[in-house]
Amino acid sequence: MMDNGNLTFTDDSIKLVEVVADSPISNTQSIKTLIIDKNGKHYISLQKWWREAKETPWREGKGFHFEPAEAKGAVEALKKALDALTRMD
């Protein structure tokens, strides 16, 4: 897992609860799955993160903050898409 100690959220009301998964793309890009707290409510965050250099903080990129029911629907849809793609190969 990459260094996740210095994540910079664009919304100050968001607090990191847990890093669940980290899929490095390079030393300066990563897709992170997090549990976050936003205004007292927990969400699953699936986002691309970037930084200018290995020594600089991670910056939040594009992605999603899912409520649990939304996450379940997204997982099911991604599974269907992956299955369909696998059949094409």
Summary of the structure (lengths in Angstrom):
residues: 89
radius of gyration: 14.4
end to end distance: 30.0
largest distance: 44.2
contacts: 204
relative contact order: 0.17
helix: 24%
strand: 47%
